[in-house]
Amino acid sequence: MYIYRLGCVKLLMILFLQLTVFINVTASEQLRIGGSGADLATMRLLTTAFAKHHEGLQVVIPPSLGSRGGLQALMNGALDLALISRKLKEHEIQANIKFFQYARTPLVFATSKSTLSNNITSDEVNNIYSGAHPYWPDGNVARPVLRLRGDSDTLLLKKYVPGFSNTIEKALKRRGVPVASSDQDNVQRIESIPGAIGTSTLSVILSENRNLKALAFNGVVPSVESITSGQYIMAKEMYFVLPEKVLPVVTDFLKFLQSSEARIIFEQTGHQVIQFNFTGQ
């Protein structure tokens, strides 16, 4: 029932986006961006800077639709540019869309700034999530906030945390353990639950100015420098997806993202920039 309701919310958001085309007829140009919650706040910062060079531009960035919801909204004509926090699946790749990676950001274990611990190990992750030993080193209870099995965060943890495939199954069976439905729901729960720990991205924590800290993982601090060097191994890849017919304002925005002004915003919000060459063709 919960998943059905979430799907309805996303469908209503797509319909809202479609209606904005008709409601905002006075706007000289409109740029609609949405999808994964991992980079929505960063896109607000970037589009604000971009809009200074485009008088009369109206930017529409809805709450998180998720990667799948963003792709669906793009295909339905409700978005001009979709944000995806994973590679497209084989069945999602179509001849009438374009997609490319634009950045990476560390996937981190996040907790309240008041938590005394600054590091977590693979063994501690498995013990806390599974309930085998759900405590911080100082003895306080550690409360995990989960994502669903197929969520990109969970899939990355299965890849980089030995034994996590079994751990997440145990965690999802634990009574009373919350499961977040979006990136923003996730960080709000981690902020509000005493002793909470969960995954997020450095980009969300920095761009949304969250009252959270990113823990070092197995002794390595997550940062732009550490994912670039390969020392920090967990990173989330960020992609743009575009329709076959790309609006001129989208082409201009993508060119702006390759500027020094945009690079500074990306780096300040925890991104390793991936160079791309988009001409609008």
SERO-4910 file (N, C-alpha, C, O; in steps of 0.05 Angstrom, whole numbers):
BEGIN
 pado doro    nc1    nc2    nc3   cac1   cac2   cac3    cc1    cc2    cc3    oc1    oc2    oc3
  Met    A     17    -24      0      0      0      0     17     25      0     11     44    -14
  Tyr    A     39     25     16     56     48     17     69     54     -9     71     77    -18
  Ile    A     79     33    -23     92     36    -49     71     47    -69     78     64    -86
  Tyr    A     47     37    -67     26     47    -86     21     77    -81     18     92   -100
  Arg    A     20     85    -56     15    113    -50     38    130    -60     34    152    -71
  Leu    A     63    121    -56     86    135    -66     85    138    -96     91    160   -107
  Gly    A     76    117   -110     73    118   -139     53    139   -147     57    153   -167
  Cys    A     31    141   -132     11    161   -138     21    189   -135     15    207   -151
  Val    A     37    193   -114     49    220   -109     66    228   -132     65    251   -142
  Lys    A     83    209   -142    100    215   -165     84    221   -190     91    238   -206
  Leu    A     63    205   -194     46    210   -217     33    238   -216     32    252   -236
  Leu    A     23    245   -192     12    272   -189     32    294   -194     26    315   -205
  Met    A     57    289   -186     78    309   -190     84    312   -220     88    334   -230
  Ile    A     83    290   -235     87    291   -264     65    307   -277     70    323   -295
  Leu    A     40    302   -268     18    317   -279     20    347   -272     13    364   -289
  Phe    A     30    353   -248     34    381   -241     54    394   -259     51    417   -268
  Leu    A     76    380   -264     97    391   -282     86    396   -310     92    417   -322
  Gln    A     69    378   -319     57    383   -346     39    408   -346     38    422   -365
  Leu    A     24    412   -324      6    435   -322     21    461   -321     11    482   -330
  Thr    A     46    461   -310     61    486   -308     67    498   -335     70    522   -338
  Val    A     68    481   -356     73    491   -383     50    510   -391     55    530   -405
  Phe    A     26    505   -382      3    521   -390     -3    543   -370    -12    565   -378
  Ile    A      3    539   -345     -3    559   -325     16    582   -327      8    605   -324
  Asn    A     42    577   -333     62    598   -332     67    608   -361     90    608   -370
  Val    A     46    617   -374     49    625   -402     64    652   -405     73    659   -426
  Thr    A     67    666   -382     81    692   -384    111    690   -383    125    709   -390
  Ala    A    121    667   -375    150    663   -373    162    662   -401    152    648   -419
  Ser    A    184    677   -405    196    678   -432    209    651   -438    209    642   -461
  Glu    A    221    639   -418    234    612   -421    229    597   -395    227    608   -374
  Gln    A    228    570   -398    224    553   -375    243    530   -376    247    518   -397
  Leu    A    255    523   -353    274    501   -351    264    482   -329    263    491   -306
  Arg    A    256    457   -336    245    439   -317    265    416   -312    271    401   -331
  Ile    A    274    414   -288    295    394   -280    284    378   -257    274    390   -238
  Gly    A    288    351   -257    279    335   -234    288    307   -236    300    298   -256
  Gly    A    282    292   -215    290    263   -214    301    256   -187    288    261   -167
  Ser    A    325    245   -187    338    236   -162    341    259   -143    349    281   -150
  Gly    A    335    254   -117    338    275    -97    367    281    -90    372    301    -76
  Ala    A    386    264    -99    414    268    -91    426    294   -100    444    304    -87
  Asp    A    415    306   -122    427    331   -132    407    354   -136    414    373   -150
  Leu    A    384    352   -124    364    373   -128    373    400   -117    371    420   -130
  Ala    A    384    400    -93    393    425    -81    417    436    -96    419    461    -99
  Thr    A    435    419   -105    457    429   -122    447    441   -147    457    462   -156
  Met    A    427    429   -160    415    441   -184    402    468   -179    402    485   -196
  Arg    A    390    471   -155    379    497   -148    400    518   -147    396    541   -156
  Leu    A    423    511   -135    445    530   -134    456    537   -162    461    560   -168
  Leu    A    458    516   -179    469    520   -206    450    536   -223    458    553   -238
  Thr    A    424    529   -222    405    544   -239    401    573   -230    396    590   -246
  Thr    A    405    578   -203    404    605   -194    426    622   -206    422    644   -215
  Ala    A    450    610   -207    473    624   -219    469    627   -249    475    647   -260
  Phe    A    458    606   -262    453    607   -291    433    628   -298    436    641   -318
  Ala    A    412    630   -282    390    648   -288    398    677   -288    385    694   -300
  Lys    A    420    683   -274    431    711   -274    439    720   -302    440    743   -308
  His    A    445    700   -320    453    706   -347    429    703   -367    432    708   -391
  His    A    405    695   -356    382    691   -373    358    706   -361    344    695   -345
  Glu    A    354    730   -369    332    746   -359    305    734   -366    300    726   -389
  Gly    A    288    732   -346    261    721   -350    259    691   -349    238    679   -353
  Leu    A    281    677   -343    281    648   -342    266    638   -317    271    649   -295
  Gln    A    248    620   -321    234    607   -298    244    579   -295    244    563   -314
  Val    A    254    572   -272    264    545   -266    244    530   -249    235    540   -228
  Val    A    237    506   -257    219    488   -242    234    464   -233    243    448   -250
  Ile    A    238    460   -207    251    437   -196    233    425   -175    232    435   -152
  Pro    A    219    403   -181    200    392   -162    215    376   -140    238    370   -143
  Pro    A    201    368   -118    213    350    -99    221    323   -112    214    318   -135
  Ser    A    236    307    -98    248    283   -109    227    265   -122    207    258   -110
  Leu    A    233    257   -147    217    237   -162    231    211   -162    219    190   -170
  Gly    A    256    210   -153    273    186   -156    283    183   -185    273    197   -203
  Ser    A    303    166   -189    314    163   -215    293    152   -235    291    163   -257
  Arg    A    278    132   -227    258    121   -245    236    141   -251    227    143   -273
  Gly    A    227    155   -230    206    175   -234    215    198   -252    200    208   -268
  Gly    A    241    206   -249    251    227   -266    252    219   -295    246    235   -313
  Leu    A    261    194   -299    262    184   -327    234    183   -339    230    190   -362
  Gln    A    215    173   -323    187    172   -333    176    200   -339    163    203   -359
  Ala    A    182    219   -322    172    246   -326    185    258   -352    171    272   -367
  Leu    A    210    252   -357    223    261   -381    210    249   -406    204    263   -425
  Met    A    204    223   -405    192    210   -428    164    219   -433    154    219   -455
  Asn    A    150    229   -412    123    239   -414    122    268   -422    101    280   -425
  Gly    A    146    281   -426    147    308   -433    144    328   -411    140    352   -415
  Ala    A    145    318   -385    141    335   -362    167    348   -352    166    366   -336
  Leu    A    190    338   -362    216    349   -354    232    354   -380    229    341   -400
  Asp    A    250    374   -378    268    380   -399    295    367   -395    311    362   -414
  Leu    A    301    360   -370    326    348   -362    322    331   -337    312    341   -317
  Ala    A    329    306   -338    325    288   -316    352    282   -302    372    280   -315
  Leu    A    350    279   -275    374    273   -259    371    244   -250    351    236   -239
  Ile    A    392    228   -256    392    200   -249    417    194   -233    440    201   -241
  Ser    A    414    180   -210    437    175   -192    447    146   -195    457    134   -176
  Arg    A    445    136   -219    455    109   -226    457    107   -256    446    124   -271
  Lys    A    470     86   -266    470     81   -295    442     73   -304    428     60   -289
  Leu    A    435     79   -328    410     70   -339    411     39   -342    431     28   -349
  Lys    A    388     27   -336    386     -2   -339    382     -8   -369    374     10   -385
  Glu    A    389    -32   -377    388    -39   -405    361    -33   -418    360    -24   -441
  His    A    340    -40   -404    313    -36   -416    305     -6   -416    285      1   -430
  Glu    A    320     11   -402    313     40   -402    327     55   -425    319     77   -431
  Ile    A    347     43   -437    363     56   -458    346     55   -484    339     34   -494
  Gln    A    340     79   -495    324     81   -519    338    100   -539    354    117   -531
  Ala    A    331     97   -564    343    113   -585    336    142   -583    350    159   -593
  Asn    A    313    148   -570    303    176   -570    311    191   -545    300    212   -539
  Ile    A    331    181   -530    341    196   -507    371    196   -508    384    179   -519
  Lys    A    383    217   -495    412    219   -492    418    218   -462    402    228   -446
  Phe    A    440    206   -454    448    206   -426    478    206   -423    492    194   -440
  Phe    A    488    219   -403    516    219   -398    522    227   -369    505    241   -356
  Gln    A    544    218   -359    552    224   -331    564    252   -329    579    261   -347
  Tyr    A    557    266   -308    568    293   -304    584    296   -278    599    316   -275
  Ala    A    580    278   -259    594    281   -234    594    255   -218    579    237   -224
  Arg    A    611    254   -197    610    233   -177    610    248   -150    622    269   -147
  Thr    A    598    235   -130    598    246   -103    600    223    -83    588    202    -88
  Pro    A    615    226    -61    618    204    -43    591    194    -31    575    211    -21
  Leu    A    587    168    -31    565    157    -15    576    153     13    597    141     17
  Val    A    562    164     33    573    165     60    554    152     80    530    150     75
  Phe    A    565    145    103    549    139    127    546    165    142    565    177    151
  Ala    A    521    173    146    515    199    158    502    195    186    487    176    190
  Thr    A    509    213    203    497    213    230    497    241    241    508    259    229
  Ser    A    484    245    264    483    271    276    511    282    283    529    266    290
  Lys    A    514    308    281    540    320    289    546    316    318    569    318    326
  Ser    A    525    309    334    529    305    363    540    277    369    549    272    391
  Thr    A    539    259    349    549    232    353    580    233    357    593    247    342
  Leu    A    590    220    377    619    222    384    636    208    363    659    217    358
  Ser    A    626    187    350    643    172    331    647    189    306    629    203    297
  Asn    A    671    186    294    677    199    269    685    179    247    691    187    224
  Asn    A    684    153    254    692    132    235    675    108    240    665    103    262
  Ile    A    670     93    219    656     67    221    669     47    203    679     53    181
  Thr    A    670     22    212    683      1    197    662    -17    184    638    -15    191
  Ser    A    670    -34    166    651    -53    153    638    -71    174    614    -76    172
  Asp    A    653    -81    193    642    -98    214    621    -83    231    600    -94    238
  Glu    A    627    -58    237    608    -43    253    582    -38    237    561    -38    249
  Val    A    585    -33    211    561    -29    195    543    -53    196    519    -51    200
  Asn    A    555    -77    192    539   -102    192    527   -107    219    504   -116    221
  Asn    A    542   -102    241    531   -106    268    508    -87    274    488    -96    286
  Ile    A    511    -62    267    490    -42    273    465    -47    256    443    -48    267
  Tyr    A    468    -52    231    445    -55    213    430    -81    219    406    -82    218
  Ser    A    445   -103    224    432   -129    228    420   -131    256    402   -147    260
  Gly    A    429   -114    275    420   -116    302    437   -134    320    431   -138    343
  Ala    A    458   -145    308    476   -162    324    489   -147    347    493   -158    369
  His    A    497   -122    342    508   -105    363    502    -76    355    519    -62    345
  Pro    A    477    -67    360    468    -41    351    476    -18    370    459     -4    381
  Tyr    A    502    -14    373    511      6    392    535     21    380    552     10    365
  Trp    A    537     47    386    561     62    380    583     54    400    577     43    421
  Pro    A    608     60    393    630     52    412    627     64    440    637     52    459
  Asp    A    612     86    443    609     98    470    586     85    485    580     92    508
  Gly    A    573     65    473    551     50    486    523     60    480    504     47    487
  Asn    A    521     83    467    494     92    459    482     75    437    497     64    420
  Val    A    456     73    436    443     57    416    446     70    388    442     94    385
  Ala    A    453     53    369    455     62    341    430     52    326    424     28    326
  Arg    A    416     71    313    391     64    300    393     68    270    394     91    261
  Pro    A    394     47    254    397     50    225    372     60    212    349     52    220
  Val    A    375     76    192    353     84    174    359     71    147    380     76    135
  Leu    A    341     54    137    346     37    114    336     49     88    319     67     89
  Arg    A    346     40     66    334     44     40    325     17     29    334     -4     39
  Leu    A    308     16      9    297     -9     -1    319    -26    -15    340    -15    -21
  Arg    A    313    -51    -20    333    -69    -32    344    -59    -59    368    -60    -64
  Gly    A    326    -48    -75    334    -40   -102    344    -12   -104    352     -2   -125
  Asp    A    345      3    -81    354     30    -82    384     31    -88    399     13    -81
  Ser    A    393     53   -101    421     54   -110    440     54    -86    462     44    -88
  Asp    A    431     66    -63    448     66    -39    453     37    -30    475     29    -24
  Thr    A    431     22    -28    433     -6    -19    450    -23    -38    467    -39    -29
  Leu    A    447    -19    -64    463    -34    -83    493    -27    -81    510    -45    -84
  Leu    A    499     -2    -75    528      5    -72    539     -7    -46    562    -16    -45
  Leu    A    523     -8    -24    532    -20      0    537    -50     -4    556    -61      8
  Lys    A    520    -63    -19    524    -92    -25    551    -96    -40    564   -116    -36
  Lys    A    558    -76    -56    583    -78    -71    608    -73    -54    628    -86    -58
  Tyr    A    606    -54    -36    630    -45    -22    633    -53      7    654    -50     19
  Val    A    611    -63     19    613    -72     47    610   -103     47    588   -113     43
  Pro    A    631   -117     53    630   -147     53    608   -157     72    607   -149     95
  Gly    A    592   -175     62    570   -187     78    545   -171     79    526   -179     93
  Phe    A    544   -148     66    520   -131     69    495   -142     56    473   -135     63
  Ser    A    499   -159     36    475   -172     23    459   -187     43    434   -186     42
  Asn    A    472   -202     61    457   -216     82    447   -196    104    426   -200    115
  Thr    A    464   -176    109    457   -157    130    431   -142    124    415   -138    142
  Ile    A    428   -133     99    404   -117     93    379   -134     95    358   -123    102
  Glu    A    380   -160     89    357   -177     92    349   -179    121    325   -178    128
  Lys    A    369   -181    139    363   -182    168    352   -155    177    334   -154    193
  Ala    A    364   -134    167    356   -107    175    327   -101    168    312    -89    183
  Leu    A    319   -109    144    292   -104    134    271   -119    150    247   -113    149
  Lys    A    279   -141    163    261   -157    179    259   -147    208    242   -156    223
  Arg    A    276   -129    216    276   -118    243    251   -101    248    245    -83    231
  Arg    A    237   -106    269    213    -90    275    220    -62    283    238    -57    299
  Gly    A    206    -43    271    209    -15    279    232      0    266    236     24    272
  Val    A    247    -13    248    269      0    235    258     16    211    246      3    193
  Pro    A    262     42    210    250     58    188    263     53    161    287     48    159
  Val    A    247     55    140    256     53    112    249     79     98    225     85     96
  Ala    A    269     94     89    264    120     77    256    117     48    265     99     34
  Ser    A    238    134     38    227    132     11    242    150     -9    239    146    -33
  Ser    A    258    169      1    272    187    -17    297    197     -3    301    193     21
  Asp    A    314    211    -18    339    222     -6    333    242     15    346    242     36
  Gln    A    312    259     11    306    279     31    292    267     55    298    275     78
  Asp    A    274    248     51    261    234     73    283    220     90    281    220    114
  Asn    A    303    209     77    324    195     90    340    213    109    343    206    132
  Val    A    350    236     99    366    253    116    349    266    138    359    271    160
  Gln    A    323    271    133    306    282    154    303    262    177    303    270    200
  Arg    A    301    236    170    299    216    191    325    213    206    325    211    231
  Ile    A    347    214    192    373    212    206    377    235    225    388    232    247
  Glu    A    369    259    217    371    283    234    353    281    259    361    290    280
  Ser    A    330    269    256    310    271    277    310    247    296    300    250    319
  Ile    A    321    225    289    321    201    306    347    200    322    369    200    311
  Pro    A    346    200    349    370    199    366    387    174    359    377    152    359
  Gly    A    413    179    355    431    157    350    429    145    322    441    124    317
  Ala    A    415    158    304    410    147    277    435    147    261    453    163    264
  Ile    A    436    128    242    457    126    222    444    116    196    426     99    197
  Gly    A    453    127    174    443    118    148    461    128    126    480    143    131
  Thr    A    455    119    102    471    128     79    460    154     68    435    159     69
  Ser    A    477    170     57    469    194     43    492    200     24    510    183     19
  Thr    A    492    223     12    515    231     -4    527    257      7    513    272     21
  Leu    A    553    261      2    565    285     11    551    309     -1    549    331     11
  Ser    A    542    306    -26    528    328    -40    503    336    -26    497    360    -23
  Val    A    487    318    -16    462    324     -2    468    339     24    456    359     31
  Ile    A    487    328     40    494    340     65    504    369     62    496    387     77
  Leu    A    521    374     42    532    400     38    513    420     25    509    442     34
  Ser    A    499    411      3    482    429    -12    457    436      3    446    458     -1
  Glu    A    447    418     21    423    424     37    430    434     65    412    439     81
  Asn    A    456    437     70    465    447     96    453    431    119    442    442    138
  Arg    A    454    405    117    442    387    137    458    386    163    483    390    162
  Asn    A    444    382    185    457    380    211    468    352    215    461    338    235
  Leu    A    484    343    196    495    316    196    525    317    190    535    337    179
  Lys    A    539    296    197    567    293    189    571    267    175    557    247    180
  Ala    A    590    267    157    596    243    141    619    229    156    640    240    160
  Leu    A    614    204    163    635    188    177    656    178    158    651    173    135
  Ala    A    681    177    168    701    163    153    693    134    152    681    123    170
  Phe    A    700    120    130    693     92    126    719     76    125    736     80    107
  Asn    A    722     58    144    747     42    147    771     60    147    792     54    135
  Gly    A    768     83    161    791    101    165    796    122    143    814    138    146
  Val    A    780    121    122    784    140    100    761    161    100    738    154    100
  Val    A    769    187    100    750    208    101    738    213     73    753    215     54
  Pro    A    711    214     71    699    219     45    702    249     37    696    267     52
  Ser    A    712    253     13    716    280      2    719    279    -28    722    257    -39
  Val    A    718    302    -41    723    303    -70    751    292    -76    755    277    -95
  Glu    A    770    300    -59    798    291    -64    801    261    -60    815    248    -76
  Ser    A    788    249    -40    792    221    -35    778    203    -55    787    180    -60
  Ile    A    755    212    -67    744    195    -88    759    199   -115    761    180   -131
  Thr    A    770    223   -119    786    228   -143    811    211   -143    819    200   -164
  Ser    A    823    208   -120    848    192   -117    843    162   -116    861    146   -120
  Gly    A    818    155   -110    811    127   -107    814    116    -79    809     92    -74
  Gln    A    822    133    -60    825    124    -32    798    117    -20    795     98     -6
  Tyr    A    778    134    -25    751    129    -16    736    115    -38    733    126    -60
  Ile    A    727     91    -32    717     74    -54    687     77    -60    679     69    -82
  Met    A    671     87    -42    642     88    -47    635    115    -59    638    136    -46
  Ala    A    625    114    -83    617    139    -97    592    134   -113    588    113   -124
  Lys    A    575    154   -113    550    153   -129    554    169   -155    563    191   -154
  Glu    A    548    156   -177    551    169   -203    525    184   -210    503    174   -207
  Met    A    529    208   -220    506    225   -227    505    229   -258    525    235   -271
  Tyr    A    480    225   -269    476    226   -298    454    246   -305    436    251   -290
  Phe    A    457    258   -328    436    273   -341    423    255   -362    436    240   -376
  Val    A    396    257   -365    382    244   -386    366    266   -401    352    282   -388
  Leu    A    368    266   -428    354    287   -444    337    274   -465    343    252   -474
  Pro    A    316    288   -473    299    277   -495    314    281   -522    335    294   -523
  Glu    A    302    269   -542    315    270   -569    317    299   -579    337    307   -590
  Lys    A    296    315   -574    296    343   -581    303    360   -556    287    362   -538
  Val    A    326    371   -556    336    386   -533    331    416   -537    338    428   -558
  Leu    A    318    429   -517    312    457   -519    338    474   -518    358    465   -506
  Pro    A    339    496   -532    362    514   -531    371    522   -503    394    524   -497
  Val    A    351    526   -485    358    534   -458    372    512   -443    389    517   -426
  Val    A    365    487   -449    379    464   -437    408    463   -447    426    458   -432
  Thr    A    412    466   -473    439    467   -485    455    489   -471    479    485   -465
  Asp    A    444    513   -468    458    535   -455    465    528   -426    487    535   -416
  Phe    A    446    515   -412    451    507   -384    474    487   -382    492    490   -365
  Leu    A    475    468   -400    496    448   -400    523    460   -406    544    452   -396
  Lys    A    523    480   -424    548    494   -430    557    510   -405    581    512   -399
  Phe    A    538    522   -391    544    537   -366    557    518   -345    575    527   -331
  Leu    A    548    493   -344    559    474   -325    588    468   -329    601    457   -311
  Gln    A    599    475   -352    627    470   -358    644    495   -352    668    496   -357
  Ser    A    631    516   -341    645    541   -334    659    538   -307    653    521   -291
  Ser    A    678    557   -302    692    557   -276    672    564   -254    676    555   -231
  Glu    A    652    581   -259    632    588   -239    617    563   -230    613    560   -206
  Ala    A    609    547   -248    594    522   -242    612    502   -228    604    489   -209
  Arg    A    637    500   -236    656    481   -224    660    487   -194    661    469   -178
  Ile    A    661    513   -187    664    520   -159    640    511   -143    643    500   -121
  Ile    A    616    514   -154    592    505   -140    592    475   -137    586    465   -116
  Phe    A    599    461   -158    601    432   -157    621    423   -135    614    406   -119
  Glu    A    644    434   -134    664    426   -115    656    433    -87    662    418    -68
  Gln    A    643    456    -83    634    464    -56    612    446    -46    607    445    -22
  Thr    A    598    432    -64    577    414    -56    585    385    -58    568    367    -60
  Gly    A    610    380    -58    620    352    -56    620    335    -81    617    311    -80
  His    A    625    348   -104    624    334   -129    652    332   -142    667    352   -142
  Gln    A    659    309   -153    681    307   -172    668    311   -199    652    295   -208
  Val    A    676    332   -213    664    338   -239    675    319   -260    699    314   -262
  Ile    A    657    308   -277    664    292   -299    660    308   -325    638    318   -330
  Gln    A    682    312   -340    680    328   -364    663    315   -385    665    291   -390
  Phe    A    645    331   -397    629    321   -419    628    342   -441    634    366   -436
  Asn    A    622    334   -465    622    352   -488    595    350   -501    590    332   -517
  Phe    A    577    368   -494    550    367   -505    546    392   -523    549    414   -514
  Thr    A    538    387   -548    535    409   -567    505    414   -573    499    434   -586
  Gly    A    487    397   -563    459    400   -569    450    384   -593    426    385   -600
  Gln    A    469    370   -606    462    355   -630    453    327   -622    446    310   -639
***
